[in-house]
Amino acid sequence: MSPDAEGDERAVEAALRPKRLSEFIGQGRVREQLSLVLESALRRGRPPDHVLMNGSPGLGKTTLAMIIAAELGAPLRLTSGPALERAGDLAAILSTLAEGEVLFIDEIHRMARPAEEMLYLAMEDFRVDIVVGKGPGATAIPLDIAPFTLVGATTRAGLLPAPLRDRFGFVAHLDFYEPAELERVLHRSSGLLGVSLPDDAAREIARRSRGTPRIANRLLRRVRDFSEVRAEGVVTQEIASAALTLYEVDAEGLDRLDRAVLGALLRRFGGGPVGLSTLAVAVGEEPETVEVVAEPFLVRQGLLARTPRGRVATAAAWVHLGLVPPPDAFGASVVSALSDDP
């Protein structure tokens, strides 16, 4: 993709983000809790408690961080955990924050330990200690920083140290979306994109979107492209289905990587159990890609199980790929019972 095309794609994605909490679709409990936190802070005239958001990629963590800043009328500073390799990297950001500013750290669990330890003091006392010199002659110079609100986002809350997690006053867990919620997201996005989207086409896209708004918006843009080139800009359920099939997203939302993982597990390893590294090599991907990108959805769909001995395909996985599950397949009794149910 050319730099210009990539820039256009990012601009479109940014335009689809809701700007206010009232525009944000889904996550009803989190929205209500967050609105109380922000409203209380505005009434007191003080920055709200630090906020930690946990959830799978694409559920709206970055969008909510932007909304928090907008609701507070405060500037927003964005960075990420991997970018904070040294304490000095974090100190440079903290020392230039304006009062009330919102600092968003994405993938906060990937921060380096020295930066993480500096953050403890900054979150509690709005102060950092700048160490000058090395060895026995090193001196710590305290530096006051302006009161700010930290918004941290993580896809793996279990990797956050307890001392850091406990310093957040509000912790939100973002759940996957229901198809009906994704249909509302798609109708809003289609209006912003100038696409006429019938209800049945929205349902078709929503059920293939893995419960994730980011994926739903991405698939909507691909359906739009397909319809403009091959259907004179008309979107119907049939056209949406044809477009998503072309882009290798099947009726259950599985993409090329998902099917490759299941195919290798079934055809090469007889359904498992097999180790993550072996499975990753079989599909030509990094173990982290298989574990973070493919596995959560496959487990949630009941197609894959994680066991102490390794990854195991369920009987539903065999059926999904059009294969006959062996009698001893994981979950075979459940599939058999469902198939026998009139």
Secondary structure, DSSP 8 states (H G I E B T S, - for coil): --HHHHHHHHHHHHHHS-SSGGG--S-HHHHHHHHHHHHHHHHHTS----EEEE--TTSSHHHHHHHHHHHHT--EEEEEGGG--SHHHHHHHHTT--TT-EEEEETGGG--HHHHHHHHHHHHHSEEEEEESSGGG-EEEEEE----EEEEEES-GGGS-HHHHTT-SEEEE-----HHHHHHHHHHHHHHHT----HHHHHHHHHTTTT-HHHHHHHHHHHHHHHHHHSTT---HHHHHHHHHHTT--TTS--HHHHHHHHIIIIITTT--B-HHHHHHHHTS-HHHIIIIIHHHHHHTTSEEEETTEEEEBHHHHHHTT----TTSBTHHHHHHHHH--
